[in-house]
Amino acid sequence: MDKIAVISDIHSNLPALEAVVRDIRRRHIRRIVCLGDLVGKGPQPCEAVDRIRELCETTVQGNWDHGINNPQDKETGLWQQRLLGTERLRYLR
């Protein structure tokens, strides 16, 4: 039986994501599933989305991933939308 790592709540925190990935690799786990919330709060939304796309066989949309595709009234949301661009926003949908 395959071991499966389940991760979530990345929130644009690439250093934390990479630490978790190192631990997953150390445990020789090959399959990774993400339960969402790739973006929000942290400074690296693009890198977090791209890394999750590389690593995870399945990704579920989190509430932050859904919310970033809605009209934003806060500067941080607008900033993340600009950074993410059309393709990453489409992936998060």
PyMOL Python script that loads the backbone (N, CA, C, O; Angstrom):
from pymol import cmd

cmd.read_pdbstr("""\
ATOM      1  N   MET A   1       0.840  -1.179   0.000  1.00  0.00           N
ATOM      2  CA  MET A   1       0.000   0.000   0.000  1.00  0.00           C
ATOM      3  C   MET A   1       0.886   1.243   0.000  1.00  0.00           C
ATOM      4  O   MET A   1       1.866   1.318   0.742  1.00  0.00           O
ATOM      5  N   ASP A   2       0.531   2.217  -0.840  1.00  0.00           N
ATOM      6  CA  ASP A   2       1.272   3.474  -0.908  1.00  0.00           C
ATOM      7  C   ASP A   2       0.971   4.362   0.288  1.00  0.00           C
ATOM      8  O   ASP A   2      -0.163   4.430   0.761  1.00  0.00           O
ATOM      9  N   LYS A   3       1.983   5.025   0.757  1.00  0.00           N
ATOM     10  CA  LYS A   3       1.792   6.076   1.745  1.00  0.00           C
ATOM     11  C   LYS A   3       1.426   7.344   0.984  1.00  0.00           C
ATOM     12  O   LYS A   3       1.957   7.599  -0.096  1.00  0.00           O
ATOM     13  N   ILE A   4       0.520   8.136   1.548  1.00  0.00           N
ATOM     14  CA  ILE A   4       0.101   9.390   0.941  1.00  0.00           C
ATOM     15  C   ILE A   4       0.245  10.496   1.975  1.00  0.00           C
ATOM     16  O   ILE A   4      -0.260  10.387   3.093  1.00  0.00           O
ATOM     17  N   ALA A   5       0.940  11.562   1.590  1.00  0.00           N
ATOM     18  CA  ALA A   5       1.036  12.745   2.450  1.00  0.00           C
ATOM     19  C   ALA A   5      -0.108  13.685   2.095  1.00  0.00           C
ATOM     20  O   ALA A   5      -0.401  13.905   0.920  1.00  0.00           O
ATOM     21  N   VAL A   6      -0.744  14.232   3.107  1.00  0.00           N
ATOM     22  CA  VAL A   6      -1.816  15.196   2.920  1.00  0.00           C
ATOM     23  C   VAL A   6      -1.355  16.516   3.530  1.00  0.00           C
ATOM     24  O   VAL A   6      -1.041  16.595   4.718  1.00  0.00           O
ATOM     25  N   ILE A   7      -1.323  17.557   2.683  1.00  0.00           N
ATOM     26  CA  ILE A   7      -0.890  18.870   3.146  1.00  0.00           C
ATOM     27  C   ILE A   7      -1.986  19.892   2.874  1.00  0.00           C
ATOM     28  O   ILE A   7      -2.864  19.668   2.041  1.00  0.00           O
ATOM     29  N   SER A   8      -1.927  21.005   3.578  1.00  0.00           N
ATOM     30  CA  SER A   8      -2.911  22.068   3.362  1.00  0.00           C
ATOM     31  C   SER A   8      -2.414  23.356   3.999  1.00  0.00           C
ATOM     32  O   SER A   8      -1.397  23.374   4.692  1.00  0.00           O
ATOM     33  N   ASP A   9      -3.140  24.415   3.754  1.00  0.00           N
ATOM     34  CA  ASP A   9      -2.898  25.710   4.390  1.00  0.00           C
ATOM     35  C   ASP A   9      -1.478  26.215   4.170  1.00  0.00           C
ATOM     36  O   ASP A   9      -0.790  26.595   5.118  1.00  0.00           O
ATOM     37  N   ILE A  10      -1.056  26.213   2.941  1.00  0.00           N
ATOM     38  CA  ILE A  10       0.264  26.708   2.565  1.00  0.00           C
ATOM     39  C   ILE A  10       0.318  28.227   2.767  1.00  0.00           C
ATOM     40  O   ILE A  10       1.300  28.753   3.290  1.00  0.00           O
ATOM     41  N   HIS A  11      -0.721  28.910   2.358  1.00  0.00           N
ATOM     42  CA  HIS A  11      -0.870  30.362   2.514  1.00  0.00           C
ATOM     43  C   HIS A  11       0.366  31.148   2.060  1.00  0.00           C
ATOM     44  O   HIS A  11       0.824  32.063   2.745  1.00  0.00           O
ATOM     45  N   SER A  12       0.891  30.769   0.894  1.00  0.00           N
ATOM     46  CA  SER A  12       1.997  31.509   0.250  1.00  0.00           C
ATOM     47  C   SER A  12       3.295  31.496   1.052  1.00  0.00           C
ATOM     48  O   SER A  12       4.152  32.358   0.858  1.00  0.00           O
ATOM     49  N   ASN A  13       3.442  30.541   1.936  1.00  0.00           N
ATOM     50  CA  ASN A  13       4.634  30.449   2.785  1.00  0.00           C
ATOM     51  C   ASN A  13       5.557  29.366   2.209  1.00  0.00           C
ATOM     52  O   ASN A  13       5.531  28.218   2.653  1.00  0.00           O
ATOM     53  N   LEU A  14       6.358  29.740   1.230  1.00  0.00           N
ATOM     54  CA  LEU A  14       7.217  28.782   0.544  1.00  0.00           C
ATOM     55  C   LEU A  14       8.252  28.122   1.462  1.00  0.00           C
ATOM     56  O   LEU A  14       8.438  26.910   1.356  1.00  0.00           O
ATOM     57  N   PRO A  15       8.930  28.841   2.350  1.00  0.00           N
ATOM     58  CA  PRO A  15       9.887  28.156   3.231  1.00  0.00           C
ATOM     59  C   PRO A  15       9.243  27.051   4.075  1.00  0.00           C
ATOM     60  O   PRO A  15       9.835  25.990   4.267  1.00  0.00           O
ATOM     61  N   ALA A  16       8.054  27.298   4.569  1.00  0.00           N
ATOM     62  CA  ALA A  16       7.364  26.266   5.356  1.00  0.00           C
ATOM     63  C   ALA A  16       6.984  25.083   4.468  1.00  0.00           C
ATOM     64  O   ALA A  16       7.127  23.931   4.876  1.00  0.00           O
ATOM     65  N   LEU A  17       6.504  25.358   3.267  1.00  0.00           N
ATOM     66  CA  LEU A  17       6.164  24.293   2.334  1.00  0.00           C
ATOM     67  C   LEU A  17       7.381  23.433   2.034  1.00  0.00           C
ATOM     68  O   LEU A  17       7.290  22.206   2.055  1.00  0.00           O
ATOM     69  N   GLU A  18       8.510  24.054   1.758  1.00  0.00           N
ATOM     70  CA  GLU A  18       9.723  23.296   1.440  1.00  0.00           C
ATOM     71  C   GLU A  18      10.188  22.453   2.629  1.00  0.00           C
ATOM     72  O   GLU A  18      10.704  21.352   2.437  1.00  0.00           O
ATOM     73  N   ALA A  19      10.015  22.951   3.843  1.00  0.00           N
ATOM     74  CA  ALA A  19      10.369  22.163   5.031  1.00  0.00           C
ATOM     75  C   ALA A  19       9.487  20.915   5.126  1.00  0.00           C
ATOM     76  O   ALA A  19       9.967  19.832   5.460  1.00  0.00           O
ATOM     77  N   VAL A  20       8.220  21.074   4.834  1.00  0.00           N
ATOM     78  CA  VAL A  20       7.301  19.935   4.862  1.00  0.00           C
ATOM     79  C   VAL A  20       7.663  18.937   3.760  1.00  0.00           C
ATOM     80  O   VAL A  20       7.645  17.727   3.983  1.00  0.00           O
ATOM     81  N   VAL A  21       7.988  19.445   2.583  1.00  0.00           N
ATOM     82  CA  VAL A  21       8.363  18.567   1.471  1.00  0.00           C
ATOM     83  C   VAL A  21       9.630  17.773   1.819  1.00  0.00           C
ATOM     84  O   VAL A  21       9.717  16.581   1.523  1.00  0.00           O
ATOM     85  N   ARG A  22      10.590  18.424   2.434  1.00  0.00           N
ATOM     86  CA  ARG A  22      11.800  17.698   2.858  1.00  0.00           C
ATOM     87  C   ARG A  22      11.451  16.546   3.802  1.00  0.00           C
ATOM     88  O   ARG A  22      12.002  15.451   3.683  1.00  0.00           O
ATOM     89  N   ASP A  23      10.540  16.798   4.733  1.00  0.00           N
ATOM     90  CA  ASP A  23      10.132  15.751   5.665  1.00  0.00           C
ATOM     91  C   ASP A  23       9.398  14.623   4.935  1.00  0.00           C
ATOM     92  O   ASP A  23       9.611  13.446   5.229  1.00  0.00           O
ATOM     93  N   ILE A  24       8.553  14.980   4.002  1.00  0.00           N
ATOM     94  CA  ILE A  24       7.839  13.966   3.214  1.00  0.00           C
ATOM     95  C   ILE A  24       8.834  13.101   2.449  1.00  0.00           C
ATOM     96  O   ILE A  24       8.706  11.876   2.429  1.00  0.00           O
ATOM     97  N   ARG A  25       9.816  13.725   1.825  1.00  0.00           N
ATOM     98  CA  ARG A  25      10.836  12.979   1.073  1.00  0.00           C
ATOM     99  C   ARG A  25      11.676  12.089   2.007  1.00  0.00           C
ATOM    100  O   ARG A  25      12.019  10.959   1.660  1.00  0.00           O
ATOM    101  N   ARG A  26      11.995  12.612   3.177  1.00  0.00           N
ATOM    102  CA  ARG A  26      12.768  11.840   4.155  1.00  0.00           C
ATOM    103  C   ARG A  26      12.032  10.563   4.543  1.00  0.00           C
ATOM    104  O   ARG A  26      12.649   9.539   4.837  1.00  0.00           O
ATOM    105  N   ARG A  27      10.730  10.639   4.540  1.00  0.00           N
ATOM    106  CA  ARG A  27       9.896   9.485   4.882  1.00  0.00           C
ATOM    107  C   ARG A  27       9.619   8.584   3.667  1.00  0.00           C
ATOM    108  O   ARG A  27       8.905   7.586   3.773  1.00  0.00           O
ATOM    109  N   HIS A  28      10.190   8.949   2.522  1.00  0.00           N
ATOM    110  CA  HIS A  28      10.043   8.172   1.283  1.00  0.00           C
ATOM    111  C   HIS A  28       8.598   8.080   0.816  1.00  0.00           C
ATOM    112  O   HIS A  28       8.173   7.057   0.280  1.00  0.00           O
ATOM    113  N   ILE A  29       7.853   9.148   1.023  1.00  0.00           N
ATOM    114  CA  ILE A  29       6.469   9.224   0.550  1.00  0.00           C
ATOM    115  C   ILE A  29       6.493   9.868  -0.827  1.00  0.00           C
ATOM    116  O   ILE A  29       7.086  10.930  -1.018  1.00  0.00           O
ATOM    117  N   ARG A  30       5.854   9.226  -1.767  1.00  0.00           N
ATOM    118  CA  ARG A  30       5.872   9.698  -3.157  1.00  0.00           C
ATOM    119  C   ARG A  30       4.588  10.409  -3.573  1.00  0.00           C
ATOM    120  O   ARG A  30       4.604  11.243  -4.478  1.00  0.00           O
ATOM    121  N   ARG A  31       3.499  10.088  -2.930  1.00  0.00           N
ATOM    122  CA  ARG A  31       2.204  10.653  -3.315  1.00  0.00           C
ATOM    123  C   ARG A  31       1.820  11.766  -2.336  1.00  0.00           C
ATOM    124  O   ARG A  31       1.869  11.591  -1.119  1.00  0.00           O
ATOM    125  N   ILE A  32       1.434  12.922  -2.906  1.00  0.00           N
ATOM    126  CA  ILE A  32       1.055  14.071  -2.082  1.00  0.00           C
ATOM    127  C   ILE A  32      -0.271  14.616  -2.595  1.00  0.00           C
ATOM    128  O   ILE A  32      -0.467  14.793  -3.798  1.00  0.00           O
ATOM    129  N   VAL A  33      -1.173  14.877  -1.661  1.00  0.00           N
ATOM    130  CA  VAL A  33      -2.466  15.485  -1.941  1.00  0.00           C
ATOM    131  C   VAL A  33      -2.530  16.787  -1.152  1.00  0.00           C
ATOM    132  O   VAL A  33      -2.121  16.843   0.007  1.00  0.00           O
ATOM    133  N   CYS A  34      -3.050  17.838  -1.795  1.00  0.00           N
ATOM    134  CA  CYS A  34      -3.170  19.139  -1.123  1.00  0.00           C
ATOM    135  C   CYS A  34      -4.644  19.482  -0.927  1.00  0.00           C
ATOM    136  O   CYS A  34      -5.442  19.406  -1.861  1.00  0.00           O
ATOM    137  N   LEU A  35      -4.986  19.854   0.288  1.00  0.00           N
ATOM    138  CA  LEU A  35      -6.362  20.206   0.632  1.00  0.00           C
ATOM    139  C   LEU A  35      -6.644  21.707   0.533  1.00  0.00           C
ATOM    140  O   LEU A  35      -7.619  22.196   1.104  1.00  0.00           O
ATOM    141  N   GLY A  36      -5.802  22.428  -0.183  1.00  0.00           N
ATOM    142  CA  GLY A  36      -6.121  23.808  -0.507  1.00  0.00           C
ATOM    143  C   GLY A  36      -5.505  24.858   0.388  1.00  0.00           C
ATOM    144  O   GLY A  36      -4.688  24.576   1.265  1.00  0.00           O
ATOM    145  N   ASP A  37      -5.930  26.075   0.129  1.00  0.00           N
ATOM    146  CA  ASP A  37      -5.408  27.289   0.753  1.00  0.00           C
ATOM    147  C   ASP A  37      -3.935  27.480   0.411  1.00  0.00           C
ATOM    148  O   ASP A  37      -3.083  27.604   1.290  1.00  0.00           O
ATOM    149  N   LEU A  38      -3.664  27.500  -0.881  1.00  0.00           N
ATOM    150  CA  LEU A  38      -2.313  27.714  -1.382  1.00  0.00           C
ATOM    151  C   LEU A  38      -1.878  29.160  -1.194  1.00  0.00           C
ATOM    152  O   LEU A  38      -0.700  29.425  -0.954  1.00  0.00           O
ATOM    153  N   VAL A  39      -2.816  30.100  -1.300  1.00  0.00           N
ATOM    154  CA  VAL A  39      -2.480  31.527  -1.295  1.00  0.00           C
ATOM    155  C   VAL A  39      -3.003  32.211  -0.041  1.00  0.00           C
ATOM    156  O   VAL A  39      -3.680  31.609   0.793  1.00  0.00           O
ATOM    157  N   GLY A  40      -2.663  33.491   0.062  1.00  0.00           N
ATOM    158  CA  GLY A  40      -3.117  34.303   1.183  1.00  0.00           C
ATOM    159  C   GLY A  40      -2.068  34.396   2.277  1.00  0.00           C
ATOM    160  O   GLY A  40      -1.338  33.440   2.537  1.00  0.00           O
ATOM    161  N   LYS A  41      -2.004  35.524   2.898  1.00  0.00           N
ATOM    162  CA  LYS A  41      -1.169  35.789   4.083  1.00  0.00           C
ATOM    163  C   LYS A  41       0.317  35.930   3.780  1.00  0.00           C
ATOM    164  O   LYS A  41       0.901  36.957   4.126  1.00  0.00           O
ATOM    165  N   GLY A  42       0.945  34.962   3.160  1.00  0.00           N
ATOM    166  CA  GLY A  42       2.391  34.962   2.963  1.00  0.00           C
ATOM    167  C   GLY A  42       2.838  35.712   1.714  1.00  0.00           C
ATOM    168  O   GLY A  42       2.012  36.146   0.912  1.00  0.00           O
ATOM    169  N   PRO A  43       4.164  35.863   1.555  1.00  0.00           N
ATOM    170  CA  PRO A  43       4.722  36.712   0.503  1.00  0.00           C
ATOM    171  C   PRO A  43       4.997  36.036  -0.838  1.00  0.00           C
ATOM    172  O   PRO A  43       5.408  36.714  -1.780  1.00  0.00           O
ATOM    173  N   GLN A  44       4.786  34.728  -0.959  1.00  0.00           N
ATOM    174  CA  GLN A  44       5.188  34.042  -2.190  1.00  0.00           C
ATOM    175  C   GLN A  44       4.046  33.215  -2.800  1.00  0.00           C
ATOM    176  O   GLN A  44       4.153  31.991  -2.886  1.00  0.00           O
ATOM    177  N   PRO A  45       2.964  33.864  -3.220  1.00  0.00           N
ATOM    178  CA  PRO A  45       1.838  33.098  -3.767  1.00  0.00           C
ATOM    179  C   PRO A  45       2.174  32.386  -5.076  1.00  0.00           C
ATOM    180  O   PRO A  45       1.757  31.244  -5.272  1.00  0.00           O
ATOM    181  N   CYS A  46       2.906  33.021  -5.960  1.00  0.00           N
ATOM    182  CA  CYS A  46       3.235  32.400  -7.251  1.00  0.00           C
ATOM    183  C   CYS A  46       4.072  31.147  -7.057  1.00  0.00           C
ATOM    184  O   CYS A  46       3.782  30.095  -7.627  1.00  0.00           O
ATOM    185  N   GLU A  47       5.096  31.271  -6.258  1.00  0.00           N
ATOM    186  CA  GLU A  47       5.994  30.153  -6.016  1.00  0.00           C
ATOM    187  C   GLU A  47       5.265  28.999  -5.326  1.00  0.00           C
ATOM    188  O   GLU A  47       5.512  27.832  -5.629  1.00  0.00           O
ATOM    189  N   ALA A  48       4.368  29.332  -4.399  1.00  0.00           N
ATOM    190  CA  ALA A  48       3.611  28.291  -3.699  1.00  0.00           C
ATOM    191  C   ALA A  48       2.692  27.547  -4.668  1.00  0.00           C
ATOM    192  O   ALA A  48       2.630  26.318  -4.640  1.00  0.00           O
ATOM    193  N   VAL A  49       1.986  28.276  -5.516  1.00  0.00           N
ATOM    194  CA  VAL A  49       1.099  27.637  -6.491  1.00  0.00           C
ATOM    195  C   VAL A  49       1.910  26.759  -7.439  1.00  0.00           C
ATOM    196  O   VAL A  49       1.543  25.612  -7.692  1.00  0.00           O
ATOM    197  N   ASP A  50       3.002  27.292  -7.957  1.00  0.00           N
ATOM    198  CA  ASP A  50       3.818  26.521  -8.900  1.00  0.00           C
ATOM    199  C   ASP A  50       4.374  25.249  -8.256  1.00  0.00           C
ATOM    200  O   ASP A  50       4.401  24.192  -8.885  1.00  0.00           O
ATOM    201  N   ARG A  51       4.809  25.353  -7.027  1.00  0.00           N
ATOM    202  CA  ARG A  51       5.388  24.189  -6.335  1.00  0.00           C
ATOM    203  C   ARG A  51       4.323  23.124  -6.069  1.00  0.00           C
ATOM    204  O   ARG A  51       4.578  21.932  -6.235  1.00  0.00           O
ATOM    205  N   ILE A  52       3.140  23.553  -5.659  1.00  0.00           N
ATOM    206  CA  ILE A  52       2.051  22.605  -5.427  1.00  0.00           C
ATOM    207  C   ILE A  52       1.673  21.911  -6.734  1.00  0.00           C
ATOM    208  O   ILE A  52       1.402  20.711  -6.743  1.00  0.00           O
ATOM    209  N   ARG A  53       1.654  22.651  -7.820  1.00  0.00           N
ATOM    210  CA  ARG A  53       1.338  22.041  -9.123  1.00  0.00           C
ATOM    211  C   ARG A  53       2.358  20.969  -9.491  1.00  0.00           C
ATOM    212  O   ARG A  53       2.004  19.953 -10.089  1.00  0.00           O
ATOM    213  N   GLU A  54       3.607  21.190  -9.139  1.00  0.00           N
ATOM    214  CA  GLU A  54       4.663  20.200  -9.406  1.00  0.00           C
ATOM    215  C   GLU A  54       4.518  18.957  -8.534  1.00  0.00           C
ATOM    216  O   GLU A  54       4.696  17.834  -9.005  1.00  0.00           O
ATOM    217  N   LEU A  55       4.198  19.164  -7.279  1.00  0.00           N
ATOM    218  CA  LEU A  55       4.262  18.104  -6.276  1.00  0.00           C
ATOM    219  C   LEU A  55       3.022  17.235  -6.148  1.00  0.00           C
ATOM    220  O   LEU A  55       3.127  16.024  -5.951  1.00  0.00           O
ATOM    221  N   CYS A  56       1.866  17.838  -6.255  1.00  0.00           N
ATOM    222  CA  CYS A  56       0.639  17.172  -5.808  1.00  0.00           C
ATOM    223  C   CYS A  56      -0.125  16.521  -6.943  1.00  0.00           C
ATOM    224  O   CYS A  56      -0.313  17.105  -8.010  1.00  0.00           O
ATOM    225  N   GLU A  57      -0.557  15.306  -6.691  1.00  0.00           N
ATOM    226  CA  GLU A  57      -1.350  14.614  -7.702  1.00  0.00           C
ATOM    227  C   GLU A  57      -2.791  15.112  -7.729  1.00  0.00           C
ATOM    228  O   GLU A  57      -3.460  15.030  -8.759  1.00  0.00           O
ATOM    229  N   THR A  58      -3.263  15.623  -6.610  1.00  0.00           N
ATOM    230  CA  THR A  58      -4.608  16.192  -6.514  1.00  0.00           C
ATOM    231  C   THR A  58      -4.551  17.397  -5.593  1.00  0.00           C
ATOM    232  O   THR A  58      -3.881  17.379  -4.560  1.00  0.00           O
ATOM    233  N   THR A  59      -5.265  18.447  -5.984  1.00  0.00           N
ATOM    234  CA  THR A  59      -5.373  19.639  -5.148  1.00  0.00           C
ATOM    235  C   THR A  59      -6.837  20.045  -5.074  1.00  0.00           C
ATOM    236  O   THR A  59      -7.504  20.180  -6.100  1.00  0.00           O
ATOM    237  N   VAL A  60      -7.330  20.239  -3.867  1.00  0.00           N
ATOM    238  CA  VAL A  60      -8.692  20.681  -3.625  1.00  0.00           C
ATOM    239  C   VAL A  60      -8.667  22.198  -3.415  1.00  0.00           C
ATOM    240  O   VAL A  60      -7.731  22.730  -2.818  1.00  0.00           O
ATOM    241  N   GLN A  61      -9.674  22.875  -3.894  1.00  0.00           N
ATOM    242  CA  GLN A  61      -9.738  24.328  -3.719  1.00  0.00           C
ATOM    243  C   GLN A  61     -10.086  24.679  -2.276  1.00  0.00           C
ATOM    244  O   GLN A  61     -11.078  24.199  -1.727  1.00  0.00           O
ATOM    245  N   GLY A  62      -9.257  25.521  -1.677  1.00  0.00           N
ATOM    246  CA  GLY A  62      -9.538  26.022  -0.338  1.00  0.00           C
ATOM    247  C   GLY A  62     -10.310  27.335  -0.398  1.00  0.00           C
ATOM    248  O   GLY A  62     -10.467  27.928  -1.466  1.00  0.00           O
ATOM    249  N   ASN A  63     -10.784  27.773   0.745  1.00  0.00           N
ATOM    250  CA  ASN A  63     -11.558  29.019   0.771  1.00  0.00           C
ATOM    251  C   ASN A  63     -10.718  30.232   0.346  1.00  0.00           C
ATOM    252  O   ASN A  63     -11.251  31.151  -0.276  1.00  0.00           O
ATOM    253  N   TRP A  64      -9.439  30.253   0.662  1.00  0.00           N
ATOM    254  CA  TRP A  64      -8.573  31.355   0.228  1.00  0.00           C
ATOM    255  C   TRP A  64      -8.350  31.295  -1.281  1.00  0.00           C
ATOM    256  O   TRP A  64      -8.279  32.332  -1.940  1.00  0.00           O
ATOM    257  N   ASP A  65      -8.239  30.094  -1.827  1.00  0.00           N
ATOM    258  CA  ASP A  65      -8.055  29.928  -3.267  1.00  0.00           C
ATOM    259  C   ASP A  65      -9.304  30.392  -4.017  1.00  0.00           C
ATOM    260  O   ASP A  65      -9.216  30.997  -5.085  1.00  0.00           O
ATOM    261  N   HIS A  66     -10.452  30.099  -3.441  1.00  0.00           N
ATOM    262  CA  HIS A  66     -11.713  30.574  -4.014  1.00  0.00           C
ATOM    263  C   HIS A  66     -11.807  32.095  -3.895  1.00  0.00           C
ATOM    264  O   HIS A  66     -12.155  32.779  -4.858  1.00  0.00           O
ATOM    265  N   GLY A  67     -11.499  32.609  -2.727  1.00  0.00           N
ATOM    266  CA  GLY A  67     -11.654  34.038  -2.459  1.00  0.00           C
ATOM    267  C   GLY A  67     -10.769  34.931  -3.305  1.00  0.00           C
ATOM    268  O   GLY A  67     -11.167  36.045  -3.647  1.00  0.00           O
ATOM    269  N   ILE A  68      -9.567  34.462  -3.654  1.00  0.00           N
ATOM    270  CA  ILE A  68      -8.658  35.312  -4.431  1.00  0.00           C
ATOM    271  C   ILE A  68      -9.194  35.562  -5.833  1.00  0.00           C
ATOM    272  O   ILE A  68      -8.759  36.501  -6.499  1.00  0.00           O
ATOM    273  N   ASN A  69     -10.128  34.740  -6.291  1.00  0.00           N
ATOM    274  CA  ASN A  69     -10.728  34.926  -7.605  1.00  0.00           C
ATOM    275  C   ASN A  69     -11.929  35.875  -7.572  1.00  0.00           C
ATOM    276  O   ASN A  69     -12.500  36.186  -8.617  1.00  0.00           O
ATOM    277  N   ASN A  70     -12.306  36.327  -6.399  1.00  0.00           N
ATOM    278  CA  ASN A  70     -13.397  37.283  -6.264  1.00  0.00           C
ATOM    279  C   ASN A  70     -12.852  38.703  -6.318  1.00  0.00           C
ATOM    280  O   ASN A  70     -11.658  38.917  -6.106  1.00  0.00           O
ATOM    281  N   PRO A  71     -13.723  39.682  -6.601  1.00  0.00           N
ATOM    282  CA  PRO A  71     -13.269  41.085  -6.555  1.00  0.00           C
ATOM    283  C   PRO A  71     -12.677  41.408  -5.184  1.00  0.00           C
ATOM    284  O   PRO A  71     -13.216  41.015  -4.150  1.00  0.00           O
ATOM    285  N   GLN A  72     -11.565  42.127  -5.198  1.00  0.00           N
ATOM    286  CA  GLN A  72     -10.836  42.439  -3.968  1.00  0.00           C
ATOM    287  C   GLN A  72     -11.002  43.917  -3.610  1.00  0.00           C
ATOM    288  O   GLN A  72     -10.990  44.782  -4.486  1.00  0.00           O
ATOM    289  N   ASP A  73     -11.154  44.192  -2.333  1.00  0.00           N
ATOM    290  CA  ASP A  73     -11.220  45.580  -1.880  1.00  0.00           C
ATOM    291  C   ASP A  73     -10.046  45.935  -0.972  1.00  0.00           C
ATOM    292  O   ASP A  73      -9.921  47.078  -0.530  1.00  0.00           O
ATOM    293  N   LYS A  74      -9.188  44.959  -0.696  1.00  0.00           N
ATOM    294  CA  LYS A  74      -8.003  45.209   0.121  1.00  0.00           C
ATOM    295  C   LYS A  74      -6.764  45.145  -0.757  1.00  0.00           C
ATOM    296  O   LYS A  74      -6.693  44.355  -1.698  1.00  0.00           O
ATOM    297  N   GLU A  75      -5.801  45.977  -0.441  1.00  0.00           N
ATOM    298  CA  GLU A  75      -4.584  46.060  -1.248  1.00  0.00           C
ATOM    299  C   GLU A  75      -3.848  44.722  -1.317  1.00  0.00           C
ATOM    300  O   GLU A  75      -3.288  44.384  -2.359  1.00  0.00           O
ATOM    301  N   THR A  76      -3.840  43.965  -0.234  1.00  0.00           N
ATOM    302  CA  THR A  76      -3.128  42.677  -0.260  1.00  0.00           C
ATOM    303  C   THR A  76      -3.766  41.702  -1.242  1.00  0.00           C
ATOM    304  O   THR A  76      -3.058  40.962  -1.924  1.00  0.00           O
ATOM    305  N   GLY A  77      -5.084  41.691  -1.322  1.00  0.00           N
ATOM    306  CA  GLY A  77      -5.769  40.831  -2.286  1.00  0.00           C
ATOM    307  C   GLY A  77      -5.491  41.256  -3.711  1.00  0.00           C
ATOM    308  O   GLY A  77      -5.250  40.417  -4.579  1.00  0.00           O
ATOM    309  N   LEU A  78      -5.523  42.558  -3.959  1.00  0.00           N
ATOM    310  CA  LEU A  78      -5.213  43.080  -5.299  1.00  0.00           C
ATOM    311  C   LEU A  78      -3.772  42.766  -5.673  1.00  0.00           C
ATOM    312  O   LEU A  78      -3.491  42.407  -6.817  1.00  0.00           O
ATOM    313  N   TRP A  79      -2.863  42.899  -4.720  1.00  0.00           N
ATOM    314  CA  TRP A  79      -1.449  42.598  -4.957  1.00  0.00           C
ATOM    315  C   TRP A  79      -1.268  41.133  -5.345  1.00  0.00           C
ATOM    316  O   TRP A  79      -0.561  40.818  -6.302  1.00  0.00           O
ATOM    317  N   GLN A  80      -1.914  40.240  -4.592  1.00  0.00           N
ATOM    318  CA  GLN A  80      -1.784  38.819  -4.916  1.00  0.00           C
ATOM    319  C   GLN A  80      -2.392  38.495  -6.279  1.00  0.00           C
ATOM    320  O   GLN A  80      -1.824  37.707  -7.036  1.00  0.00           O
ATOM    321  N   GLN A  81      -3.521  39.084  -6.592  1.00  0.00           N
ATOM    322  CA  GLN A  81      -4.117  38.854  -7.912  1.00  0.00           C
ATOM    323  C   GLN A  81      -3.163  39.284  -9.028  1.00  0.00           C
ATOM    324  O   GLN A  81      -2.982  38.562 -10.008  1.00  0.00           O
ATOM    325  N   ARG A  82      -2.558  40.454  -8.876  1.00  0.00           N
ATOM    326  CA  ARG A  82      -1.613  40.932  -9.899  1.00  0.00           C
ATOM    327  C   ARG A  82      -0.433  39.975 -10.031  1.00  0.00           C
ATOM    328  O   ARG A  82      -0.026  39.632 -11.141  1.00  0.00           O
ATOM    329  N   LEU A  83       0.109  39.549  -8.902  1.00  0.00           N
ATOM    330  CA  LEU A  83       1.239  38.621  -8.940  1.00  0.00           C
ATOM    331  C   LEU A  83       0.869  37.295  -9.587  1.00  0.00           C
ATOM    332  O   LEU A  83       1.609  36.782 -10.426  1.00  0.00           O
ATOM    333  N   LEU A  84      -0.261  36.743  -9.202  1.00  0.00           N
ATOM    334  CA  LEU A  84      -0.642  35.410  -9.649  1.00  0.00           C
ATOM    335  C   LEU A  84      -0.905  35.349 -11.150  1.00  0.00           C
ATOM    336  O   LEU A  84      -0.542  34.372 -11.806  1.00  0.00           O
ATOM    337  N   GLY A  85      -1.528  36.377 -11.690  1.00  0.00           N
ATOM    338  CA  GLY A  85      -1.809  36.386 -13.124  1.00  0.00           C
ATOM    339  C   GLY A  85      -2.928  35.432 -13.507  1.00  0.00           C
ATOM    340  O   GLY A  85      -3.461  34.702 -12.672  1.00  0.00           O
ATOM    341  N   THR A  86      -3.265  35.454 -14.762  1.00  0.00           N
ATOM    342  CA  THR A  86      -4.426  34.728 -15.288  1.00  0.00           C
ATOM    343  C   THR A  86      -4.302  33.221 -15.123  1.00  0.00           C
ATOM    344  O   THR A  86      -5.242  32.580 -14.653  1.00  0.00           O
ATOM    345  N   GLU A  87      -3.182  32.646 -15.494  1.00  0.00           N
ATOM    346  CA  GLU A  87      -3.046  31.186 -15.476  1.00  0.00           C
ATOM    347  C   GLU A  87      -3.101  30.611 -14.071  1.00  0.00           C
ATOM    348  O   GLU A  87      -3.776  29.605 -13.851  1.00  0.00           O
ATOM    349  N   ARG A  88      -2.424  31.210 -13.127  1.00  0.00           N
ATOM    350  CA  ARG A  88      -2.448  30.691 -11.758  1.00  0.00           C
ATOM    351  C   ARG A  88      -3.841  30.880 -11.131  1.00  0.00           C
ATOM    352  O   ARG A  88      -4.329  30.004 -10.417  1.00  0.00           O
ATOM    353  N   LEU A  89      -4.469  32.022 -11.405  1.00  0.00           N
ATOM    354  CA  LEU A  89      -5.825  32.236 -10.898  1.00  0.00           C
ATOM    355  C   LEU A  89      -6.777  31.195 -11.478  1.00  0.00           C
ATOM    356  O   LEU A  89      -7.661  30.705 -10.776  1.00  0.00           O
ATOM    357  N   ARG A  90      -6.607  30.863 -12.727  1.00  0.00           N
ATOM    358  CA  ARG A  90      -7.439  29.820 -13.358  1.00  0.00           C
ATOM    359  C   ARG A  90      -7.215  28.482 -12.636  1.00  0.00           C
ATOM    360  O   ARG A  90      -8.171  27.762 -12.350  1.00  0.00           O
ATOM    361  N   TYR A  91      -5.965  28.158 -12.347  1.00  0.00           N
ATOM    362  CA  TYR A  91      -5.667  26.917 -11.627  1.00  0.00           C
ATOM    363  C   TYR A  91      -6.349  26.909 -10.257  1.00  0.00           C
ATOM    364  O   TYR A  91      -6.902  25.887  -9.851  1.00  0.00           O
ATOM    365  N   LEU A  92      -6.316  28.017  -9.556  1.00  0.00           N
ATOM    366  CA  LEU A  92      -6.917  28.097  -8.226  1.00  0.00           C
ATOM    367  C   LEU A  92      -8.447  27.970  -8.272  1.00  0.00           C
ATOM    368  O   LEU A  92      -9.069  27.569  -7.289  1.00  0.00           O
ATOM    369  N   ARG A  93      -9.038  28.309  -9.404  1.00  0.00           N
ATOM    370  CA  ARG A  93     -10.482  28.125  -9.568  1.00  0.00           C
ATOM    371  C   ARG A  93     -10.814  26.653  -9.677  1.00  0.00           C
ATOM    372  O   ARG A  93     -11.983  26.293  -9.820  1.00  0.00           O
TER     373      ARG A  93
END
""", "prot")
cmd.dss("prot")
cmd.show_as("cartoon", "prot")
cmd.util.cbc("prot")
cmd.orient("prot")
